[in-house]
Amino acid sequence: MAKLVFCALALVCFAFLEASGTHAIALFGTPKYPRGFSHFAYANPQAPKGGTLKSFELGDFNSLNPFAQKGNAAQSIAALVYETLGVGSLDESATEYGLIAQEFVLDPKGFFLECHLNPKARFSDGVSVSAEDVKFSFETLIGLGKIQYRRYYADVKRVEVLDSHTVRFYFATNQNTELPLILSQLPILPKHIFMSKEGNTFGQNPLDTPIGSGAYVLDSYDLGRKITLKRNPNYWASEHPTRKGFFNFETIEIEYYKDPVVAQQAFMAGAYDWRIESSAKVWAKDYESPKPTLTKILIPNNLPSTLQGFFFNTKRAVFADKLVREAIFYAFDFEWSNANLFFGQYERTINIFDNSIFASSGIPSGREREILAGLALTDSRILTHKYLIPRTDYKLPPRIESGYRDWRGITHTDDAPIFAQDKRENLKYAASLLAQVGFRFKNGVLVGTDGAPLRFEILINYEGFERICLPFIQNLKKLGIQATLAKVDDTQYTNRVRNFDYDMVIELVGQSLNPGNEQRFYWGSEAANNRGGRNYARIDDENVDRLIEGLINAQDSSEKIAYGRALDRILLWGFYVIPHFHAQGYRVAYWNDKIAMPETMPLYGFDPYVWWARDGRNEAR
């Protein structure tokens, strides 16, 4: 289970409590927890230790190295076996507290970050964590690790070891205000494990036993099926304020299931202890149990909505024209799907930065408009019209005024539907866009000027997505578009997505309260052709690149927000993705005779590793 830790809103300046250094980096005001604090408010420092937490994952794994580009790693290892320089709090914005780094010192001019390491920090084999390990970790991850590390740390010029417990990161620019925060999240690898006479062996042996400085060590694994971790009795940070009340289970067992239906049935039979439910239908209908200990809770989510949607591969000829993508956008009927498939449990995702202060709305104005006006825009609507998402529910949202005339010439009144008259109106407008491109009907099929039919494939690996795709495909058929569904196994899916071998794919992009460097990885031109990247739409647009850099280099909060909203708007008007929907919180089911939870929930997300085994009885199962 990946650690549920989220980055937050980055603003003007870094707040440091003392000139000589600070225990925390805060990008907004001062840290919530002062120097010498005892524990995070959402952790219970008196939680009993012991027992077993049984969890599940979908899919499989063939690697124990969560940082290497190659292989499908058991992701729980990253969160439980390895520690980072700093650790974030889930109940405040954009703050990282020192962990392996005992103190942070930022150059007053912003050109370096210095980390003073905690002398207590140890790897699980007893070797002390040194500055050489930090330097090695950075250089290894950007050179041999997953591609995102090169994006995250692109503005780091070099790393220098000052002494055995002090390391300094020099920056190529002082404009990237988020960079110190990102560096504090650097996972630390043991140099003595990976360096040999032959050189750096990182990534060469994916099933080597991982050695980290985290709370757990690998106990056993059944490749692709199960992994078991045991709490390290000599864990150096057990009394650290950022770790007190965490990692209470003696053992963590994670079972892998390839079929989500089988996984849910296994949970109902008591095979594991808790799960986040992603299916609205399953949540509504399939959790009836004669056992009173089955508990369902909705944990509120105050974070920006994860962007799930149909991503167009814009490098494929079929989706090269934006008008084609816009037309297809109108064939997705969220309101029908929500009412008929999802029991009304979802809300439509409208923005790239949905549920965030970085979400654009209305007609651009002020600084956002200035930024957009400075771009080479090819669509005049960006500056003159509100971005409207198609609807079919005949409702007039109060945020859209009566009498508004949209870009299609439709005037909306109090008794008229907004965005579109109905599904037929949506499809009619879609057909008009396709006609502009030169498509026409021939024998009931839409063909282009070259006589070739308009067809594409939707790639999925999760059976539950079929329920989303099939009505969408039927609507496309009414337009004469031939769309097909290809469901493949996890391995094939991973390989095809890594190689951009798809026309359209359903993917997710998680957004934080602090969008920054990771946006290069999601939307930047450099990531459009790099294997393993997450620019699923393969966007290659100078405007997008400029806005990402403006977002990263913004020197104050208002400038950052303006650039974020401009980026949001440009991405929306590019019709690179058809946003799906999101739930209002985390749907969590658990057996309350096995798991106990603290009374205080954090504001942003949740962390299962502050739970504990009820009365320790879990241990004997």
Secondary structure, DSSP 8 states (H G I E B T S, - for coil): -----------S--B-SSTT-BSEEESSSS-SS-TT----TTS-TT----SEEEEEEES--SBS-TTBSSS-B-THHHHHT--BSEEE-TTSSSEEEESSEEEEEE-TTSSEEEEEE-TT-B-TTS-B--HHHHHHHHHHHHHHB-HHHHHHTTTEEEEEEEETTEEEEEES-S--TTHHHHHTT-B---HHHHEETTEE-TTT-TTS----SSSEEEEEEETTTEEEEEE-TT-TTTTSTTTTT----SEEEEEEES-HHHHHHHHHTTSSSEEE---HHHHHHS---S-TTEEEEEEE--S---EEEEEE-TTSGGG-SHHHHHHHHTT--HHHHHHHTSTT--EE--STTTTSTT---SS--HHHHHHHHTS--S-THHHHS-------S----TTS-TT-B-TTS-B--TTS-SS-SSHHHHHHHHHHHHHHHT-EEETTEEE-TTS-B-EEEEEES-GGGHHHHHHHHHHHHHTT-EEEEEE--HHHHHHHHHTT--SEEEEEE---SS--THHHHHH-GGGGSSTT-S-TT----HHHHHHHHHHHH--SHHHHHHHHHHHHHHHHHTT-EEE-EE-SEEEEEEETTTEE--S---SS---GGG-EEGGGGGGG-
